[in-house]
Amino acid sequence: MTTVKAELRRLMLERVRTDAGHFKTRSFIVNVRTPRFPEGEVRLKEFSDSYPSVCSIAIERAGNIPTIYIAGESTSTDQPVELYNSWGQIADGIEHGGSGWVSRGDPRG
């Protein structure tokens, strides 16, 4: 099983199970918060779970897609350290039909 998190631990894929000798293709959209160069930079932070395995990664610019903005306090913002997370961080991992999520919550409440 493989779980993937990007940027500040935002959930992209959760517990993807692949049987031995088989491959699965998954895609997801990562909202790049602060691009370091004009094309942006995607930071895949974590490949985890019971036996994380990745065969290949292809990164493409998503173009003009609908964006869902989250405004709130600490329950919706990205929490940078393990043990804490928010519903805004796991929203990316929910199938949402090609939309991108952007959390603008303030962790200070």
C-alpha positions in Angstrom: 0.0 0.0 0.0 1.2 3.5 -0.8 0.1 6.9 0.5 1.4 10.1 -1.1 1.5 13.6 0.5 2.7 16.8 -1.2 3.7 20.3 -0.2 3.0 20.7 3.5 1.8 17.1 4.0 -1.4 17.5 1.9 -2.9 14.1 1.2 -2.9 13.2 -2.5 -3.3 9.4 -2.5 -4.3 7.3 0.4 -3.6 3.6 0.8 -3.4 2.6 -2.8 -3.1 -1.2 -2.9 -1.3 -2.9 -5.8 -0.8 -6.6 -6.0 2.6 -8.1 -6.7 3.5 -7.9 -10.4 0.7 -5.4 -11.2 0.8 -1.6 -11.8 -1.8 1.1 -11.2 -1.9 4.6 -12.6 -3.1 7.4 -10.4 -3.2 11.2 -11.0 -3.8 14.2 -8.7 -3.6 17.9 -8.8 -1.1 19.8 -6.5 -1.7 23.5 -6.0 1.8 25.0 -6.0 1.7 27.7 -3.3 4.9 29.6 -3.9 6.5 28.9 -7.2 10.3 29.2 -7.1 10.4 29.8 -10.9 7.7 30.7 -13.5 6.8 27.0 -14.2 6.4 26.2 -10.5 7.8 23.4 -8.4 6.0 20.4 -7.0 7.3 19.1 -3.7 6.2 15.5 -3.1 7.0 15.2 0.6 6.1 11.7 1.6 5.6 8.2 0.2 4.5 6.1 3.1 2.3 3.2 4.3 2.9 -0.5 4.8 5.0 -1.0 1.6 5.3 2.2 -0.3 6.3 1.6 -4.0 6.4 4.0 -6.9 7.5 2.9 -10.4 7.5 6.3 -12.1 6.3 9.9 -11.8 5.2 12.3 -14.5 4.6 15.9 -13.7 2.6 18.1 -16.0 1.3 21.6 -15.8 -2.5 21.4 -15.1 -3.4 24.6 -17.0 -6.6 26.5 -16.2 -8.6 24.3 -13.8 -11.4 25.2 -11.3 -10.0 26.0 -7.9 -11.8 25.5 -4.6 -10.6 28.0 -1.9 -10.8 27.1 1.8 -10.9 30.0 4.2 -10.8 29.3 7.9 -8.7 28.9 11.0 -6.4 26.1 12.4 -8.9 23.3 11.6 -8.5 24.0 7.8 -4.9 25.2 7.4 -1.9 23.1 6.6 -0.2 21.9 9.8 3.5 21.5 9.1 4.4 18.9 11.7 3.3 15.2 12.1 0.7 14.3 14.6 -1.4 17.3 13.6 -3.4 17.8 10.4 -6.5 19.5 9.3 -9.5 18.7 7.1 -8.0 21.2 4.5 -4.9 18.9 4.2 -6.9 15.8 3.4 -9.3 17.5 1.0 -6.9 17.0 -1.9 -7.1 13.2 -1.4 -10.8 13.2 -2.0 -11.9 12.6 -5.6 -13.1 16.0 -6.8 -13.5 15.8 -10.5 -10.4 17.8 -11.6 -10.5 20.7 -9.2 -7.6 22.0 -7.2 -7.8 22.9 -3.5 -6.2 26.0 -1.9 -6.3 26.4 1.8 -5.9 29.9 3.1 -6.6 29.1 6.7 -4.6 30.7 9.4 -3.0 28.3 11.9 -3.0 31.0 14.6 -6.8 30.8 14.8 
